[in-house]
Amino acid sequence: MTLRQLEHFCAVAQTGSISAAAARLRVSRTSVTEALDALDRITGTVLCRRSKAEGVVLTLSGQDFLARAQSVLDQARELEEIDGERALGGTLAVGCFGSLAPTALPLLWSEFSRRHPDVTVSVTTGGRRELVEQLGHGVLDVVLAYNLHALPGVQSAPLYDTTMYALLPADHRLARAGRAPITELADEPLLLMDVSPSTEDILSYFAHHGVTPTVRLTTPGFELIRSLVARGLGYSVFIQRPRQDVSYEGLPVACVPLDPVPHLERAAIGWSERRRLPAPGRAFVTVALGLADRIAPAPLA
């Protein structure tokens, strides 16, 4: 078994196809296929199943092998970087919860790239469930999301604590009142953020207090919802708050504390417990922790 074979296998697992892995590694498809065949022979099991329709899908044995293979490759890279004077290189795959990405990633990515220009960064956005799944499979190195500390298999470091709030049209009566009782919002149209676990968290908050909201729209579009609210087409409930209380169209919105007060939500950066975080990942965590105050939302009035 060689490091090159492990590298080919990990690239296939991360990209989902032999062609994409070959392109990433700048080798032939034959080279990647031969590496997969050799690993199947050496381990005595089928590590992945290949088909034209689905590409490459890891078996359960393959998922376990992936975590071990990445750990070996991580240690090999660290041996190469044992000279403390050597610039940090390699790759870093970052995942970020969709609504958190516009306010957190630009600053973190730019500052990380300024400090470590030789590291190639890739970014994936989505819901927490899918991001954590990719983290466990080794597709992602680190993930930025909410309440990672509550999930098994994930190590995390807190960035900041925040809470859900009501997003209202600027001229809404509750915006002028300075607080938003959910009993008074029950009959108004709710524009619901349809990304897990935001949907579940919002609906469970209403249900916990015996209120059934009137859902007008469900969509994963964070900025779409903000623009619709600014136009007076409903209200929403968010965790993440941009620094400017305006929509894409430049129209004002109001961020108002909910009543009753929701529980705290913790924004965090996390990584898999199954592998030692590679040097670029550790460096990114350091940058994120150092800039946590600058990416945290402004407190509500």
N, C-alpha and C positions, 0 to 999 in steps of 0.2 A: 504494500500500500504506500502511495507516495503523496506528498503534499499537493502536487499538481492534480492528482485525481480528486482529492478532497476539495480543492479549489473549484474544479469543474462541477462537482456534485453540488456544492453550495450555490454556485452561480445559477445552475438549473433550478434549484429549489426556490431561489429568490426571484427569478424572472418568469418561471412557469413554462419555459420552453427551451428546447435544445438550440434553436436558431438564435434566440435572444441571448442565451448564455454565451454562445460562440461569438456573437457580435460584441458583447461586453468584454470578453477576455481576448478578443482579436485572434481567435484560433479558428480552425475549420470545424464544421459540424461533426465530421468523422472523429476528430480528436475528442470532442465532448462525449459522443456516443461510446467510443471505446473506453473512456474513463468510467462511464456508468456501468458498462458490461463487466469491466474488471472488478469494480467494487461489489457487484452482485456475486461474482464468483468467489471473491476473497471472503466476504461475510457469510456466504452460503444462504442468502435470503434475497428477496426482491425488495429493493429500497424504493422504487418508484414504478408507476405504471404509465405507459406512454400511449397516447392515441392522437389522431389528427383532430378529433373533435374537442378534446379537453386539454390537449397539450400534455404536460407532465404533472402527475399528481403523486405526492409522497404517500407511501403506505405508513402504517403505524410504526413499523420498524424503521422506515426511512426518516420519520419525524424525530425519533429518538437518536438515530445516527447523525442527523443534521446538527443537533445541539452539541454532540460530542465532536463532530468534525470542525465546527466553528470554534470550539474551545481549543482544539489543537492548532488551528490556523492562527487564532489570536495569540497563542503563546509563541508560535513561530515568528510572528510579526514583532512581538515584543523583544525577542532575542535580536532581531535586526536593529531594533531601536534602543539597544542597551547603552549606546553612546548618548549621554545626556545632551551633548551639543548638537545632535542631529535633529533637523527640523522634522516635525510631525507630518506624516504622509498617510496615504491609504484612502479609504472611503468611509463615509458615514451616512447611514440611512436613518432619517428622522421621520417620525410619524407625529401628526398633530391633530387634535380634535378640531372639527371644521370651524366652529365659531371662534375658537381660541387662536386659530392661525393668523388672521389678519392683524391682530394686535400684538401677538407674541413673536411670531417667526421672523418678521423683517429685521427687527433689532438684533435678535439672537443670531440669526444667520449671518448678517453683515459683520457683527463683532467677532464671531467665531472665524469667519473667513479672513478678517483683517489679522487676527492673531496666528492663524494656521492656514496660509494660502495654498499649501500643497495638499490639503485634504479635499477630496471631491465629495461634495454634499448632495444627496438626493432627498427629496421631501415627498411624503404621502399624507394626504388629509382624508378624514373620514370620521365615522362613529367610533366610540371607544371600544366596543366589542370587537370590531374587525381589526382595529389597530393593535389591541392586545393579543389577538390571535396571530397576527403577523409577527409580533414581538416574540411570541413563544416559538414560532416556526423559524426564527432567525432571519426573516425578511427585513425586519427593522432592528436597529441597534438601540434606539431610545424613543420614548413616546412622551408627548406633552398632552395631558388630559386631566379631567377632574376625578378626584376620589380614587386614585390608583392604590392608595394604601389599603383599601378594603378588598382588593382582589388577590386571590392566591397566585403564586408563581411570579409575582412582580415585586421587585424592590423599588422603592421610590424615595424621593427627597422633596419636601414641600417647598413650593414657591410663594404662595400667598393664600389666604383664606378670604372668601367673599360669600355672597348670598344672592338668591334670586330676587328680582325686582320686577315691577310692572313697567312696560314700555307703552307710553300713551301719546296720543296726539298732543301737541304743545298747548292747544286751547281746551283740552279736556278738563271738566270740572274737578276731577280728582288730582289733576296736575296742579291746579291752583290750591287745592286743599293740602297738598304736601304728603299725603299718604293714600294708599289704595286698598280699602277693605275688600276682600274677595267676595263678600256677600253682595256688594254693590256692582261688582264686575260680572256676576253670574249670568245675567241676561244680555250682556254685550258680546259682540262677535270676537272670539279668541282666534288669533292667527298662531297656530301651534308649530313650534320648531320640531320637525319630524326627523330627529337624529337620536339614536340610542346613546346614552340613557336619558337624554333631556326630556323626551316625550313622557317616559315613565315617571321621572322625577316630578314634572309639572303636574301631571294628572293625579299622582299619589298625594301631592301637597293639597290639591283641592279636595280630594276624597277624604283625606285625614280630618279635614275641617267640615265635612258634611256638605260640600258645595259641588254642584255639577256644572261645569262651564259649558257655554254654547260655542262649540268649535265650528268656525266658518271655513277654515282652510288649514291643511297640514302640508308643509313643504320643508325640505332641508335647507332652503335658501335663507340664510341669516340676513343678508343685506336686502333681499326681496321683502322679507317681513318688515324690516325697519322702514323701507320706502312706502309700503302699504299703510303702515301705522301713521307715518307722517302725512299721508293723504286722507287720514280720517276713516279708513276702511276697517278699523278694528283695533284691538290692543294685543299685546303679547307679553310673555314672561320669559326673561332671559337670565342667564348667569353672567355671561361675558358682557362687558360694557366698553365700547370704544372711547377714546379720549374726547372726541367731539360728538355732541348730541345733535347730529344732523344726518339726514339720509344722503344717498348718492346724488339726489337731485338738489341737495343743499337746503332741504326743508327741515325745520326744527322738530325734534321729538323730546318728550319728557321722560326721565328715568325717576321713578317714584317708589319709595319703600312699600312693600306689601304688608298688609295687616290681616292676620297674625304674621309675626316675623318668622320667615322660614329658617331651617337649620343651615349651618355653615356648609359651604362647598369648598373643597381644597384643590386648588390647581397645583399640579405636581409634575415632576419629570421622573419617568420610570424606565427600568430595564429588566431583562429577564433574570430570574434567579438561577436558571439552568446553565448559564455561561458567564464567564468572567468578562465584564465590559471591556472592550478593546480601548486602547489609548485614545483614539479620536472621540469615542463616546464619553470617556471620563473627562476629557477636555471640554466637551460640549456641556456636560453637567456643571462643570466649574463655571463656565460662562453664564449658564442659565441662572445659577444660584446668585452669582454676582450682580445680575441685572434684574433680579426678581422684583425689586421695588419699582423699577421703571416700566415693567410690563403689567404690573398690577393695575386694575381699574381704579379710577378716582373714586373716593368715597361719595355715597349719596348724600344729598343735602339733608 
